[in-house]
Amino acid sequence: MSKKIMLQGTASNVGKSTIVTGLCRIFKQDGHRVIPFKSQNMALNSFITKEGLEMGRAQVSQAEACGLDPIADMNPILLKPCGNHKSQVIVRGKVVGDMSSKEYHEYKLELINVLDDIFKDFEEKYDVVVMEGAGSCAEINLMERDISNMGMAQIADAPVILVADIDRGGVFASLVGTMFLLGEDDRKRVKGVIINKFRGRKELLDSGVKMLEDIIKVPVLGVVPYTDIKIEDEDSVTTRFKKKVGKSDVHIEVVRTPHMSNFTDFNIFETQDDVSLRYVDYGEAFGDPDIVIIPGTKSTIDDLIFLRENGLENQIKELHKRGKLIIGICGGYQMLGKTLKDPYHVENDSEEVEGMGLLDIETTFELEKTTTQVKAVMSDNLHGYLANLDNKEVGGYEIHMGVSNELEGCKSLLTVKEKLGEEVSYIAGSINKECNVFGTYLHGIFDDIGFTRTILNNIREMKNLEKIESKVESFEEFKNNEYDKLADFLREHLDIDKIYEIMNEQD
């Protein structure tokens, strides 16, 4: 049987995902076959596997750190909030349906055996399973049918390490309070705690750490400082959106809609030295960007109405008139069209909504969700912002309910040639005649450094700046280097020997 360890948090956004990612890399470096596992995840950032199954992005990063291809069973339950106090429930990569919190609470009972079967399979195939909890493990109103934290630890019979965020304040109280609220059996599972996101001089914290250990009777396994290592954020609770950015040679602004999904599409821009990236939040206005991006969304029509009512749509149209590059990804692509039709009320009570009208397409929302990995080819005769991209091969993945059709006068941006390994031919992106507005269903298209760097250099040329090469040859290589940096960083600040000892105590 494999070794196992579970990291749970005193709250959301304490840094569990990043620490799990780092531990996965450490165990891999030490020669173990290791796999990540998060029983339930609530996030709008999702990924499509080679099999066409949907899973949370955090477990994708963790799989990469393990040197594995992502599979949906690493995150068997994914909840995607979709408004009206409901979430789309995805089990083992496939949509089960939309459920209210009450409906899902009842449905949980059917999932216990699913989780048990998956975990037993992982135990047989891998040396180490690194598990991650969700949110706070001391939500006393949810403990009865918990399958995310201690409930999953019980299923797996796994020891637990608690992670707490000192940056938000009250770290000692949060750890003591969490331990106090756990039942006796669950408290016994907690074998250590990690204090995360520390700023300052550690020696000033030492006395507090000693007093904490005396109170909770488990060791502090490390105090982890803030670091600039670039690992993907799990969900919208991230400091990335609030970063103060100066203007670089190429300035990009992404509108942060209420239901924005897959903002990880834009992490690649942070690897380019000549790019500054800003998220335009509620109540804010666009500055003077070279590129405006409308991201993917779980609720396209609602987010379009949000842009319209808050004046951001008019600002986007004004920037378009000034010749700026306007890009729409997935739901953002749909918004750029003439019309959005919803005959089955998949998204909204309205059967038809007017789009921004910047692309000659119309979208109809269907009942069936598209989830697929694809390979595509860019069109020819591209110019302006897309010069030098004729017939370039690109790739990515699609997650959407709508089908978009091009109207007369619209030019195709790219054609999908391969879908889940099979030959196909269909349009998954469009562009206007001036080549300063384009949209596509392909998430991850910017991860292709050649594609992205060509667009950035076209902008540089328009601004009479010299073209430059990316210091990052591939995004995959960049991420692998970051995983190694993270492993080195955690080895420095955590008692890895003690963590191994905790896992070995299961024998």
LINHUQUI-V625314 format. One record per residue. N is the residue number from 1. RES is the residue in one letter. SS is DSSP state (~ for helix, > for strand, _ for the rest). PSI is psi in degrees with one decimal (999 if undefined). NEAR is the number of other C-alpha atoms within 12 Angstrom. Layout:
n->[N/N]
res->[RES/RES]
ss->[SS/SS]
psi->[PSI/PSI]
near->[NEAR/NEAR]
This chain:
n->[1/2/3/4/5/6/7/8/9/10/11/12/13/14/15/16/17/18/19/20/21/22/23/24/25/26/27/28/29/30/31/32/33/34/35/36/37/38/39/40/41/42/43/44/45/46/47/48/49/50/51/52/53/54/55/56/57/58/59/60/61/62/63/64/65/66/67/68/69/70/71/72/73/74/75/76/77/78/79/80/81/82/83/84/85/86/87/88/89/90/91/92/93/94/95/96/97/98/99/100/101/102/103/104/105/106/107/108/109/110/111/112/113/114/115/116/117/118/119/120/121/122/123/124/125/126/127/128/129/130/131/132/133/134/135/136/137/138/139/140/141/142/143/144/145/146/147/148/149/150/151/152/153/154/155/156/157/158/159/160/161/162/163/164/165/166/167/168/169/170/171/172/173/174/175/176/177/178/179/180/181/182/183/184/185/186/187/188/189/190/191/192/193/194/195/196/197/198/199/200/201/202/203/204/205/206/207/208/209/210/211/212/213/214/215/216/217/218/219/220/221/222/223/224/225/226/227/228/229/230/231/232/233/234/235/236/237/238/239/240/241/242/243/244/245/246/247/248/249/250/251/252/253/254/255/256/257/258/259/260/261/262/263/264/265/266/267/268/269/270/271/272/273/274/275/276/277/278/279/280/281/282/283/284/285/286/287/288/289/290/291/292/293/294/295/296/297/298/299/300/301/302/303/304/305/306/307/308/309/310/311/312/313/314/315/316/317/318/319/320/321/322/323/324/325/326/327/328/329/330/331/332/333/334/335/336/337/338/339/340/341/342/343/344/345/346/347/348/349/350/351/352/353/354/355/356/357/358/359/360/361/362/363/364/365/366/367/368/369/370/371/372/373/374/375/376/377/378/379/380/381/382/383/384/385/386/387/388/389/390/391/392/393/394/395/396/397/398/399/400/401/402/403/404/405/406/407/408/409/410/411/412/413/414/415/416/417/418/419/420/421/422/423/424/425/426/427/428/429/430/431/432/433/434/435/436/437/438/439/440/441/442/443/444/445/446/447/448/449/450/451/452/453/454/455/456/457/458/459/460/461/462/463/464/465/466/467/468/469/470/471/472/473/474/475/476/477/478/479/480/481/482/483/484/485/486/487/488/489/490/491/492/493/494/495/496/497/498/499/500/501/502/503/504/505/506/507]
res->[M/S/K/K/I/M/L/Q/G/T/A/S/N/V/G/K/S/T/I/V/T/G/L/C/R/I/F/K/Q/D/G/H/R/V/I/P/F/K/S/Q/N/M/A/L/N/S/F/I/T/K/E/G/L/E/M/G/R/A/Q/V/S/Q/A/E/A/C/G/L/D/P/I/A/D/M/N/P/I/L/L/K/P/C/G/N/H/K/S/Q/V/I/V/R/G/K/V/V/G/D/M/S/S/K/E/Y/H/E/Y/K/L/E/L/I/N/V/L/D/D/I/F/K/D/F/E/E/K/Y/D/V/V/V/M/E/G/A/G/S/C/A/E/I/N/L/M/E/R/D/I/S/N/M/G/M/A/Q/I/A/D/A/P/V/I/L/V/A/D/I/D/R/G/G/V/F/A/S/L/V/G/T/M/F/L/L/G/E/D/D/R/K/R/V/K/G/V/I/I/N/K/F/R/G/R/K/E/L/L/D/S/G/V/K/M/L/E/D/I/I/K/V/P/V/L/G/V/V/P/Y/T/D/I/K/I/E/D/E/D/S/V/T/T/R/F/K/K/K/V/G/K/S/D/V/H/I/E/V/V/R/T/P/H/M/S/N/F/T/D/F/N/I/F/E/T/Q/D/D/V/S/L/R/Y/V/D/Y/G/E/A/F/G/D/P/D/I/V/I/I/P/G/T/K/S/T/I/D/D/L/I/F/L/R/E/N/G/L/E/N/Q/I/K/E/L/H/K/R/G/K/L/I/I/G/I/C/G/G/Y/Q/M/L/G/K/T/L/K/D/P/Y/H/V/E/N/D/S/E/E/V/E/G/M/G/L/L/D/I/E/T/T/F/E/L/E/K/T/T/T/Q/V/K/A/V/M/S/D/N/L/H/G/Y/L/A/N/L/D/N/K/E/V/G/G/Y/E/I/H/M/G/V/S/N/E/L/E/G/C/K/S/L/L/T/V/K/E/K/L/G/E/E/V/S/Y/I/A/G/S/I/N/K/E/C/N/V/F/G/T/Y/L/H/G/I/F/D/D/I/G/F/T/R/T/I/L/N/N/I/R/E/M/K/N/L/E/K/I/E/S/K/V/E/S/F/E/E/F/K/N/N/E/Y/D/K/L/A/D/F/L/R/E/H/L/D/I/D/K/I/Y/E/I/M/N/E/Q/D]
ss->[_/_/>/>/>/>/>/>/>/_/_/_/_/_/_/~/~/~/~/~/~/~/~/~/~/~/~/~/~/_/_/_/_/>/>/>/>/_/_/>/>/>/_/_/_/>/>/>/_/_/_/_/_/>/>/>/~/~/~/~/~/~/~/~/~/~/_/_/_/_/_/~/~/~/~/_/>/>/>/>/>/>/>/_/_/>/>/>/>/>/>/_/_/>/>/>/>/>/>/>/~/~/~/~/~/~/~/~/~/~/~/~/~/~/~/~/~/~/~/~/~/~/~/~/~/_/_/>/>/>/>/>/>/>/>/>/_/_/_/_/_/_/~/~/~/_/_/_/_/~/~/~/~/~/~/~/_/_/_/>/>/>/>/>/>/_/_/_/_/_/~/~/~/~/~/~/~/~/~/~/~/_/_/~/~/~/~/~/~/>/>/>/>/>/>/>/>/>/_/_/_/~/~/~/_/~/~/~/~/~/~/~/~/~/~/~/_/_/>/>/>/>/>/>/>/_/_/_/_/_/_/_/_/_/_/_/_/_/~/~/~/~/_/_/_/_/_/_/_/>/>/>/>/>/>/_/_/_/_/>/>/_/~/~/~/~/~/~/~/~/~/_/_/_/>/>/>/>/>/>/_/_/_/_/_/_/_/_/_/_/>/>/>/>/_/>/>/_/_/~/~/~/~/~/~/~/~/~/~/_/_/~/~/~/~/~/~/~/~/~/~/_/_/_/>/>/>/>/>/_/~/~/~/~/~/_/_/_/>/>/>/_/_/_/_/_/_/_/_/_/_/>/>/>/_/_/_/_/_/_/>/>/>/>/>/>/>/>/>/>/>/>/>/>/>/>/>/>/_/_/_/_/_/~/~/~/_/_/_/_/_/_/>/>/>/>/>/>/>/>/>/>/>/>/>/>/_/_/_/_/>/>/_/>/>/>/>/>/>/_/_/>/>/>/>/>/>/_/>/>/>/_/_/_/_/_/>/>/>/>/_/_/>/_/~/~/~/_/~/~/~/~/~/~/~/~/~/~/~/~/~/~/_/_/_/_/_/_/_/_/_/_/_/_/~/~/~/~/~/~/~/~/~/~/~/~/~/~/~/~/~/~/~/>/_/~/~/~/~/~/~/~/~/~/_/_/_]
psi->[150.4/163.8/156.1/151.4/142.2/129.1/122.7/160.1/159.7/-12.7/176.1/153.9/32.0/-6.9/18.3/-47.5/-43.2/-42.4/-39.8/-43.8/-45.4/-40.9/-39.3/-44.1/-41.2/-48.7/-36.5/-46.0/-31.7/6.2/10.7/150.9/111.7/146.3/142.3/157.6/124.1/110.6/-44.3/133.6/135.6/111.2/152.2/-8.9/111.6/171.0/154.1/126.6/174.5/-22.7/-1.1/22.5/148.4/140.8/166.7/147.8/-32.5/-39.9/-19.1/-47.6/-41.7/-38.5/-43.2/-40.2/-27.8/-7.4/28.2/153.1/138.7/139.2/149.2/-29.2/-13.1/-24.9/75.3/-23.3/119.0/125.5/125.6/104.9/134.7/21.2/168.1/34.1/30.5/159.6/146.0/127.0/122.8/121.9/123.8/37.2/-3.8/143.7/128.2/-37.9/177.8/133.2/146.2/167.9/-36.4/-44.6/-41.3/-36.9/-38.4/-38.3/-23.5/-35.2/-30.4/-12.4/-13.5/-45.8/-34.2/-48.7/-41.0/-44.3/-43.8/-45.5/-41.3/-37.2/-43.2/-40.5/-36.6/-29.0/-18.0/157.1/-37.1/133.6/119.6/114.2/151.1/134.5/-171.9/130.4/-141.4/140.8/2.6/34.9/92.8/-24.0/-12.0/-0.4/-28.4/-39.8/34.2/130.5/8.5/-37.8/-105.4/-29.3/-40.2/-36.4/-35.3/-43.9/-43.1/-10.7/54.6/143.1/154.8/140.0/128.3/137.6/131.7/148.4/111.8/-20.6/-31.2/-5.9/155.6/31.5/-38.6/-42.5/-38.2/-37.5/-44.9/-43.6/-39.5/-47.7/-38.3/-37.4/-16.0/148.2/164.8/-45.7/-38.9/-38.0/-37.6/-25.5/-25.7/115.1/-5.8/166.1/154.6/129.0/118.6/160.1/44.7/141.2/135.0/-161.9/119.6/-32.3/-24.8/-16.3/-15.5/-42.0/-38.2/-38.7/-43.1/-44.4/-38.5/-45.6/-36.4/-33.3/-47.9/-10.2/24.3/152.2/150.5/118.2/-4.6/156.6/113.7/118.4/166.9/149.7/159.7/17.3/131.9/94.0/143.3/140.4/149.1/-43.0/-163.3/-6.6/79.6/148.5/-9.5/-37.6/-19.7/6.0/136.2/122.4/139.8/165.8/128.6/-175.4/-39.5/121.4/126.7/136.5/128.5/126.4/126.8/98.3/161.4/-31.8/29.0/137.3/158.8/46.0/-9.4/-15.9/-24.4/3.8/-29.4/-33.4/-26.2/-9.6/-5.6/121.3/-25.2/11.9/136.8/140.8/126.9/140.0/126.6/110.2/176.2/132.6/-4.0/167.4/157.8/150.6/-121.4/66.2/156.1/-32.2/134.6/130.9/128.3/115.6/179.9/161.4/150.7/-19.0/85.0/-50.2/-44.5/-40.1/-32.2/-44.3/-38.8/-47.3/-38.1/-47.0/-23.8/10.7/0.4/-31.1/-45.1/-36.6/-40.0/-43.1/-36.4/-41.7/-34.9/-43.5/-30.1/2.4/11.5/157.7/123.0/126.0/137.2/130.3/124.3/-109.3/-34.5/-36.5/-45.9/-40.4/-31.5/-14.2/-175.7/-43.4/144.2/117.9/136.6/69.2/-26.2/7.1/44.3/-38.6/-33.7/164.0/-20.9/136.2/-21.8/134.1/138.8/133.7/-171.5/-21.9/19.1/-12.7/143.6/68.6/160.5/145.1/136.6/126.0/126.5/168.7/-25.4/136.7/135.3/123.4/110.5/149.9/143.0/159.8/139.2/169.5/131.1/153.8/174.7/178.8/36.1/149.3/-176.5/-126.2/-25.3/18.0/146.8/16.2/10.1/127.3/18.7/138.4/133.0/168.9/171.8/-159.8/151.2/136.4/101.0/156.5/-28.5/158.5/125.9/131.9/137.7/138.2/173.6/133.0/-6.3/141.7/139.1/138.1/-44.7/160.1/127.5/127.9/-20.2/130.4/117.0/40.6/-3.5/146.4/132.1/179.1/105.2/158.9/133.4/29.2/150.3/161.3/151.8/170.8/-35.2/-8.4/32.4/9.2/124.4/156.3/154.5/154.6/-5.4/105.6/142.9/3.7/-31.1/-14.3/-18.3/105.6/-39.7/-44.2/-51.2/-43.7/-33.3/-45.0/-43.9/-40.5/-30.9/-39.5/-42.3/-43.2/-40.0/-26.8/12.4/37.7/151.4/144.7/148.3/159.8/151.8/135.4/-19.8/115.1/-35.6/148.3/-34.2/-44.9/-42.1/-47.9/-39.9/-40.4/-38.6/-37.4/-39.3/-40.5/-42.4/-41.5/-45.6/-41.1/-44.6/-34.2/-34.1/-33.9/-7.7/154.8/84.1/-35.7/-41.3/-36.9/-41.4/-42.0/-41.7/-42.1/-35.9/-19.7/-12.0/-21.1/999]
near->[20/27/35/45/46/48/49/48/42/41/31/29/30/42/45/42/42/41/54/48/50/44/46/46/41/37/39/30/21/19/15/24/29/39/48/53/53/48/46/41/43/35/40/38/40/48/43/39/36/26/25/29/34/46/48/47/40/42/51/41/43/47/41/35/43/39/28/22/22/34/33/37/39/45/47/40/43/41/39/39/31/32/24/16/15/21/31/35/35/36/35/33/34/29/28/23/24/26/25/21/22/15/18/30/22/17/22/29/18/17/30/28/18/24/33/26/19/32/38/23/21/29/28/19/18/26/27/35/44/52/49/51/45/44/35/36/45/34/27/19/13/23/22/19/24/32/37/42/45/47/37/40/40/27/27/39/32/38/40/41/46/51/47/44/34/32/21/21/17/18/31/33/23/29/43/27/24/31/41/24/24/30/20/12/18/29/30/23/34/42/34/40/45/44/43/39/29/27/20/14/11/20/13/13/22/16/13/21/30/19/18/27/23/15/19/29/21/28/28/37/34/33/38/37/27/24/21/14/27/28/39/39/38/40/34/28/22/19/17/28/27/17/15/13/19/17/19/22/29/37/33/38/38/44/46/35/38/30/37/42/42/44/44/39/36/40/34/35/37/36/31/32/21/27/33/30/38/38/37/35/24/22/17/20/25/32/26/27/35/38/39/42/45/46/45/46/43/39/38/46/46/30/36/44/26/26/35/22/15/23/20/31/32/22/27/42/28/22/28/31/16/17/23/33/41/44/49/41/44/45/46/53/49/50/51/47/42/27/34/41/33/27/19/18/21/31/35/25/15/19/19/22/32/25/33/35/29/40/43/33/39/32/39/34/33/20/18/18/26/28/32/34/32/39/35/35/30/35/28/21/21/28/23/29/36/38/28/23/29/23/22/27/24/35/33/37/39/40/41/41/33/40/33/37/30/30/20/15/16/28/30/37/41/37/32/36/25/25/29/25/17/15/14/17/16/25/31/50/44/44/41/34/23/26/33/36/46/47/44/49/48/48/43/39/41/34/32/31/31/28/32/37/37/27/36/41/33/32/34/25/19/22/17/12/15/15/20/23/21/26/17/26/20/23/31/21/20/26/32/27/23/29/37/30/26/35/32/23/29/35/27/19/27/32/23/28/20/22/35/26/19/28/31/19/17/20/13]
